[in-house]
Amino acid sequence: MEELIDLLHSGGYSCAIANGDIIRTFTQRGVADLYDLLTQEPDFLKGALIADKVVGKGAAALMILGGIKELHTDIISSKALELFQDSDIKVSFIQEVPFIWNRDHTGWCPVETMCSEEKSAEAILPLIHNFLKRIRSGRK
């Protein structure tokens, strides 16, 4: 895990994931990379180790659904930590925050807002699907 954390910070990535001998790095903002892995390459997430810079409740849900083994993050929201409590995932972090900020620091991250009242990772997945579909089609 230490090697993965070092790679995350030295390479300026948003996320680094290791599964077996394969290590991959990611640069998209938000939950896009995790969502794409879960929906297109779910086997890569099963049992994986993840080093991430910021984890909100949406990212936590995708990691839980993907069946990762361990997460280390610089910043995690309280709601993400709550969601991880019912999982077998080992979670370590540097700082817990009440919520994840949006990009311009004027309020909550839209995914964190959208997921905040949901109780399960399964309930969050369709919300993220619809959110990314809107963003990727150019609609807000």
KEPAMI-295849 format. One record per residue (C-alpha): residue number from 1; residue in three letters; x negated, y negated, z. Coordinates in steps of 0.1 Angstrom, whole numbers, plus 5000, padded with zeros to 4 digits. Layout:
! residues N
<atom><marmar>NUM</marmar><lumba>ala</lumba><X>X</X><Y>Y</Y><Z>Z</Z></atom>
...
This chain:
! residues 140
<atom><marmar>1</marmar><lumba>met</lumba><X>5000</X><Y>5000</Y><Z>5000</Z></atom>
<atom><marmar>2</marmar><lumba>glu</lumba><X>4971</X><Y>4976</Y><Z>5008</Z></atom>
<atom><marmar>3</marmar><lumba>glu</lumba><X>4958</X><Y>4980</Y><Z>4972</Z></atom>
<atom><marmar>4</marmar><lumba>leu</lumba><X>4993</X><Y>4971</Y><Z>4959</Z></atom>
<atom><marmar>5</marmar><lumba>ile</lumba><X>4996</X><Y>4941</Y><Z>4981</Z></atom>
<atom><marmar>6</marmar><lumba>asp</lumba><X>4962</X><Y>4928</Y><Z>4970</Z></atom>
<atom><marmar>7</marmar><lumba>leu</lumba><X>4971</X><Y>4933</Y><Z>4933</Z></atom>
<atom><marmar>8</marmar><lumba>leu</lumba><X>5004</X><Y>4914</Y><Z>4939</Z></atom>
<atom><marmar>9</marmar><lumba>his</lumba><X>4986</X><Y>4884</Y><Z>4952</Z></atom>
<atom><marmar>10</marmar><lumba>ser</lumba><X>4954</X><Y>4884</Y><Z>4931</Z></atom>
<atom><marmar>11</marmar><lumba>gly</lumba><X>4973</X><Y>4888</Y><Z>4898</Z></atom>
<atom><marmar>12</marmar><lumba>gly</lumba><X>5000</X><Y>4862</Y><Z>4906</Z></atom>
<atom><marmar>13</marmar><lumba>tyr</lumba><X>5028</X><Y>4888</Y><Z>4900</Z></atom>
<atom><marmar>14</marmar><lumba>ser</lumba><X>5063</X><Y>4887</Y><Z>4914</Z></atom>
<atom><marmar>15</marmar><lumba>cys</lumba><X>5063</X><Y>4924</Y><Z>4921</Z></atom>
<atom><marmar>16</marmar><lumba>ala</lumba><X>5039</X><Y>4954</Y><Z>4919</Z></atom>
<atom><marmar>17</marmar><lumba>ile</lumba><X>5052</X><Y>4990</Y><Z>4920</Z></atom>
<atom><marmar>18</marmar><lumba>ala</lumba><X>5033</X><Y>5022</Y><Z>4923</Z></atom>
<atom><marmar>19</marmar><lumba>asn</lumba><X>5046</X><Y>5057</Y><Z>4917</Z></atom>
<atom><marmar>20</marmar><lumba>gly</lumba><X>5021</X><Y>5085</Y><Z>4918</Z></atom>
<atom><marmar>21</marmar><lumba>asp</lumba><X>4991</X><Y>5074</Y><Z>4898</Z></atom>
<atom><marmar>22</marmar><lumba>ile</lumba><X>5010</X><Y>5048</Y><Z>4878</Z></atom>
<atom><marmar>23</marmar><lumba>ile</lumba><X>5009</X><Y>5011</Y><Z>4889</Z></atom>
<atom><marmar>24</marmar><lumba>arg</lumba><X>5030</X><Y>4985</Y><Z>4871</Z></atom>
<atom><marmar>25</marmar><lumba>thr</lumba><X>5032</X><Y>4948</Y><Z>4876</Z></atom>
<atom><marmar>26</marmar><lumba>phe</lumba><X>5061</X><Y>4924</Y><Z>4869</Z></atom>
<atom><marmar>27</marmar><lumba>thr</lumba><X>5066</X><Y>4887</Y><Z>4864</Z></atom>
<atom><marmar>28</marmar><lumba>gln</lumba><X>5102</X><Y>4880</Y><Z>4859</Z></atom>
<atom><marmar>29</marmar><lumba>arg</lumba><X>5119</X><Y>4859</Y><Z>4885</Z></atom>
<atom><marmar>30</marmar><lumba>gly</lumba><X>5147</X><Y>4872</Y><Z>4907</Z></atom>
<atom><marmar>31</marmar><lumba>val</lumba><X>5161</X><Y>4907</Y><Z>4904</Z></atom>
<atom><marmar>32</marmar><lumba>ala</lumba><X>5158</X><Y>4912</Y><Z>4867</Z></atom>
<atom><marmar>33</marmar><lumba>asp</lumba><X>5128</X><Y>4935</Y><Z>4867</Z></atom>
<atom><marmar>34</marmar><lumba>leu</lumba><X>5143</X><Y>4957</Y><Z>4894</Z></atom>
<atom><marmar>35</marmar><lumba>tyr</lumba><X>5176</X><Y>4958</Y><Z>4877</Z></atom>
<atom><marmar>36</marmar><lumba>asp</lumba><X>5160</X><Y>4968</Y><Z>4844</Z></atom>
<atom><marmar>37</marmar><lumba>leu</lumba><X>5140</X><Y>4996</Y><Z>4860</Z></atom>
<atom><marmar>38</marmar><lumba>leu</lumba><X>5170</X><Y>5009</Y><Z>4879</Z></atom>
<atom><marmar>39</marmar><lumba>thr</lumba><X>5192</X><Y>5010</Y><Z>4847</Z></atom>
<atom><marmar>40</marmar><lumba>gln</lumba><X>5166</X><Y>5019</Y><Z>4821</Z></atom>
<atom><marmar>41</marmar><lumba>glu</lumba><X>5138</X><Y>5039</Y><Z>4840</Z></atom>
<atom><marmar>42</marmar><lumba>pro</lumba><X>5153</X><Y>5051</Y><Z>4873</Z></atom>
<atom><marmar>43</marmar><lumba>asp</lumba><X>5128</X><Y>5079</Y><Z>4877</Z></atom>
<atom><marmar>44</marmar><lumba>phe</lumba><X>5100</X><Y>5053</Y><Z>4881</Z></atom>
<atom><marmar>45</marmar><lumba>leu</lumba><X>5117</X><Y>5038</Y><Z>4912</Z></atom>
<atom><marmar>46</marmar><lumba>lys</lumba><X>5123</X><Y>5072</Y><Z>4930</Z></atom>
<atom><marmar>47</marmar><lumba>gly</lumba><X>5097</X><Y>5075</Y><Z>4958</Z></atom>
<atom><marmar>48</marmar><lumba>ala</lumba><X>5079</X><Y>5044</Y><Z>4947</Z></atom>
<atom><marmar>49</marmar><lumba>leu</lumba><X>5059</X><Y>5019</Y><Z>4968</Z></atom>
<atom><marmar>50</marmar><lumba>ile</lumba><X>5067</X><Y>4982</Y><Z>4962</Z></atom>
<atom><marmar>51</marmar><lumba>ala</lumba><X>5049</X><Y>4951</Y><Z>4970</Z></atom>
<atom><marmar>52</marmar><lumba>asp</lumba><X>5070</X><Y>4920</Y><Z>4964</Z></atom>
<atom><marmar>53</marmar><lumba>lys</lumba><X>5068</X><Y>4883</Y><Z>4972</Z></atom>
<atom><marmar>54</marmar><lumba>val</lumba><X>5104</X><Y>4876</Y><Z>4981</Z></atom>
<atom><marmar>55</marmar><lumba>val</lumba><X>5132</X><Y>4901</Y><Z>4988</Z></atom>
<atom><marmar>56</marmar><lumba>gly</lumba><X>5168</X><Y>4891</Y><Z>4992</Z></atom>
<atom><marmar>57</marmar><lumba>lys</lumba><X>5199</X><Y>4912</Y><Z>4996</Z></atom>
<atom><marmar>58</marmar><lumba>gly</lumba><X>5203</X><Y>4918</Y><Z>4959</Z></atom>
<atom><marmar>59</marmar><lumba>ala</lumba><X>5167</X><Y>4931</Y><Z>4955</Z></atom>
<atom><marmar>60</marmar><lumba>ala</lumba><X>5172</X><Y>4952</Y><Z>4986</Z></atom>
<atom><marmar>61</marmar><lumba>ala</lumba><X>5203</X><Y>4968</Y><Z>4971</Z></atom>
<atom><marmar>62</marmar><lumba>leu</lumba><X>5184</X><Y>4977</Y><Z>4939</Z></atom>
<atom><marmar>63</marmar><lumba>met</lumba><X>5155</X><Y>4992</Y><Z>4958</Z></atom>
<atom><marmar>64</marmar><lumba>ile</lumba><X>5179</X><Y>5013</Y><Z>4979</Z></atom>
<atom><marmar>65</marmar><lumba>leu</lumba><X>5198</X><Y>5025</Y><Z>4949</Z></atom>
<atom><marmar>66</marmar><lumba>gly</lumba><X>5165</X><Y>5033</Y><Z>4932</Z></atom>
<atom><marmar>67</marmar><lumba>gly</lumba><X>5154</X><Y>5055</Y><Z>4961</Z></atom>
<atom><marmar>68</marmar><lumba>ile</lumba><X>5121</X><Y>5037</Y><Z>4968</Z></atom>
<atom><marmar>69</marmar><lumba>lys</lumba><X>5099</X><Y>5050</Y><Z>4997</Z></atom>
<atom><marmar>70</marmar><lumba>glu</lumba><X>5083</X><Y>5019</Y><Z>5010</Z></atom>
<atom><marmar>71</marmar><lumba>leu</lumba><X>5084</X><Y>4981</Y><Z>5007</Z></atom>
<atom><marmar>72</marmar><lumba>his</lumba><X>5061</X><Y>4954</Y><Z>5018</Z></atom>
<atom><marmar>73</marmar><lumba>thr</lumba><X>5071</X><Y>4918</Y><Z>5011</Z></atom>
<atom><marmar>74</marmar><lumba>asp</lumba><X>5059</X><Y>4884</Y><Z>5021</Z></atom>
<atom><marmar>75</marmar><lumba>ile</lumba><X>5094</X><Y>4870</Y><Z>5027</Z></atom>
<atom><marmar>76</marmar><lumba>ile</lumba><X>5126</X><Y>4889</Y><Z>5034</Z></atom>
<atom><marmar>77</marmar><lumba>ser</lumba><X>5161</X><Y>4876</Y><Z>5042</Z></atom>
<atom><marmar>78</marmar><lumba>ser</lumba><X>5179</X><Y>4887</Y><Z>5073</Z></atom>
<atom><marmar>79</marmar><lumba>lys</lumba><X>5207</X><Y>4901</Y><Z>5051</Z></atom>
<atom><marmar>80</marmar><lumba>ala</lumba><X>5183</X><Y>4922</Y><Z>5031</Z></atom>
<atom><marmar>81</marmar><lumba>leu</lumba><X>5168</X><Y>4936</Y><Z>5064</Z></atom>
<atom><marmar>82</marmar><lumba>glu</lumba><X>5203</X><Y>4945</Y><Z>5076</Z></atom>
<atom><marmar>83</marmar><lumba>leu</lumba><X>5210</X><Y>4964</Y><Z>5043</Z></atom>
<atom><marmar>84</marmar><lumba>phe</lumba><X>5177</X><Y>4983</Y><Z>5047</Z></atom>
<atom><marmar>85</marmar><lumba>gln</lumba><X>5186</X><Y>4994</Y><Z>5083</Z></atom>
<atom><marmar>86</marmar><lumba>asp</lumba><X>5208</X><Y>5022</Y><Z>5070</Z></atom>
<atom><marmar>87</marmar><lumba>ser</lumba><X>5182</X><Y>5035</Y><Z>5046</Z></atom>
<atom><marmar>88</marmar><lumba>asp</lumba><X>5151</X><Y>5057</Y><Z>5050</Z></atom>
<atom><marmar>89</marmar><lumba>ile</lumba><X>5129</X><Y>5031</Y><Z>5034</Z></atom>
<atom><marmar>90</marmar><lumba>lys</lumba><X>5099</X><Y>5019</Y><Z>5054</Z></atom>
<atom><marmar>91</marmar><lumba>val</lumba><X>5099</X><Y>4981</Y><Z>5053</Z></atom>
<atom><marmar>92</marmar><lumba>ser</lumba><X>5071</X><Y>4957</Y><Z>5064</Z></atom>
<atom><marmar>93</marmar><lumba>phe</lumba><X>5071</X><Y>4919</Y><Z>5059</Z></atom>
<atom><marmar>94</marmar><lumba>ile</lumba><X>5053</X><Y>4888</Y><Z>5069</Z></atom>
<atom><marmar>95</marmar><lumba>gln</lumba><X>5082</X><Y>4865</Y><Z>5074</Z></atom>
<atom><marmar>96</marmar><lumba>glu</lumba><X>5120</X><Y>4870</Y><Z>5079</Z></atom>
<atom><marmar>97</marmar><lumba>val</lumba><X>5142</X><Y>4841</Y><Z>5068</Z></atom>
<atom><marmar>98</marmar><lumba>pro</lumba><X>5179</X><Y>4835</Y><Z>5072</Z></atom>
<atom><marmar>99</marmar><lumba>phe</lumba><X>5184</X><Y>4833</Y><Z>5034</Z></atom>
<atom><marmar>100</marmar><lumba>ile</lumba><X>5165</X><Y>4830</Y><Z>5001</Z></atom>
<atom><marmar>101</marmar><lumba>trp</lumba><X>5164</X><Y>4796</Y><Z>4986</Z></atom>
<atom><marmar>102</marmar><lumba>asn</lumba><X>5174</X><Y>4789</Y><Z>4950</Z></atom>
<atom><marmar>103</marmar><lumba>arg</lumba><X>5147</X><Y>4778</Y><Z>4925</Z></atom>
<atom><marmar>104</marmar><lumba>asp</lumba><X>5149</X><Y>4741</Y><Z>4933</Z></atom>
<atom><marmar>105</marmar><lumba>his</lumba><X>5154</X><Y>4745</Y><Z>4970</Z></atom>
<atom><marmar>106</marmar><lumba>thr</lumba><X>5188</X><Y>4728</Y><Z>4972</Z></atom>
<atom><marmar>107</marmar><lumba>gly</lumba><X>5207</X><Y>4758</Y><Z>4986</Z></atom>
<atom><marmar>108</marmar><lumba>trp</lumba><X>5210</X><Y>4795</Y><Z>4987</Z></atom>
<atom><marmar>109</marmar><lumba>cys</lumba><X>5197</X><Y>4817</Y><Z>4958</Z></atom>
<atom><marmar>110</marmar><lumba>pro</lumba><X>5228</X><Y>4826</Y><Z>4936</Z></atom>
<atom><marmar>111</marmar><lumba>val</lumba><X>5222</X><Y>4863</Y><Z>4940</Z></atom>
<atom><marmar>112</marmar><lumba>glu</lumba><X>5219</X><Y>4860</Y><Z>4978</Z></atom>
<atom><marmar>113</marmar><lumba>thr</lumba><X>5251</X><Y>4840</Y><Z>4979</Z></atom>
<atom><marmar>114</marmar><lumba>met</lumba><X>5270</X><Y>4865</Y><Z>4956</Z></atom>
<atom><marmar>115</marmar><lumba>cys</lumba><X>5258</X><Y>4895</Y><Z>4977</Z></atom>
<atom><marmar>116</marmar><lumba>ser</lumba><X>5260</X><Y>4880</Y><Z>5012</Z></atom>
<atom><marmar>117</marmar><lumba>glu</lumba><X>5294</X><Y>4895</Y><Z>5023</Z></atom>
<atom><marmar>118</marmar><lumba>glu</lumba><X>5290</X><Y>4929</Y><Z>5006</Z></atom>
<atom><marmar>119</marmar><lumba>lys</lumba><X>5284</X><Y>4958</Y><Z>5030</Z></atom>
<atom><marmar>120</marmar><lumba>ser</lumba><X>5268</X><Y>4984</Y><Z>5006</Z></atom>
<atom><marmar>121</marmar><lumba>ala</lumba><X>5241</X><Y>4986</Y><Z>4979</Z></atom>
<atom><marmar>122</marmar><lumba>glu</lumba><X>5267</X><Y>5003</Y><Z>4957</Z></atom>
<atom><marmar>123</marmar><lumba>ala</lumba><X>5291</X><Y>4973</Y><Z>4959</Z></atom>
<atom><marmar>124</marmar><lumba>ile</lumba><X>5263</X><Y>4949</Y><Z>4950</Z></atom>
<atom><marmar>125</marmar><lumba>leu</lumba><X>5252</X><Y>4966</Y><Z>4918</Z></atom>
<atom><marmar>126</marmar><lumba>pro</lumba><X>5282</X><Y>4955</Y><Z>4896</Z></atom>
<atom><marmar>127</marmar><lumba>leu</lumba><X>5278</X><Y>4919</Y><Z>4909</Z></atom>
<atom><marmar>128</marmar><lumba>ile</lumba><X>5241</X><Y>4918</Y><Z>4898</Z></atom>
<atom><marmar>129</marmar><lumba>his</lumba><X>5251</X><Y>4935</Y><Z>4865</Z></atom>
<atom><marmar>130</marmar><lumba>asn</lumba><X>5276</X><Y>4907</Y><Z>4857</Z></atom>
<atom><marmar>131</marmar><lumba>phe</lumba><X>5253</X><Y>4880</Y><Z>4869</Z></atom>
<atom><marmar>132</marmar><lumba>leu</lumba><X>5224</X><Y>4891</Y><Z>4847</Z></atom>
<atom><marmar>133</marmar><lumba>lys</lumba><X>5248</X><Y>4896</Y><Z>4817</Z></atom>
<atom><marmar>134</marmar><lumba>arg</lumba><X>5259</X><Y>4860</Y><Z>4821</Z></atom>
<atom><marmar>135</marmar><lumba>ile</lumba><X>5224</X><Y>4846</Y><Z>4825</Z></atom>
<atom><marmar>136</marmar><lumba>arg</lumba><X>5210</X><Y>4866</Y><Z>4796</Z></atom>
<atom><marmar>137</marmar><lumba>ser</lumba><X>5238</X><Y>4856</Y><Z>4773</Z></atom>
<atom><marmar>138</marmar><lumba>gly</lumba><X>5230</X><Y>4820</Y><Z>4780</Z></atom>
<atom><marmar>139</marmar><lumba>arg</lumba><X>5261</X><Y>4812</Y><Z>4801</Z></atom>
<atom><marmar>140</marmar><lumba>lys</lumba><X>5258</X><Y>4800</Y><Z>4836</Z></atom>
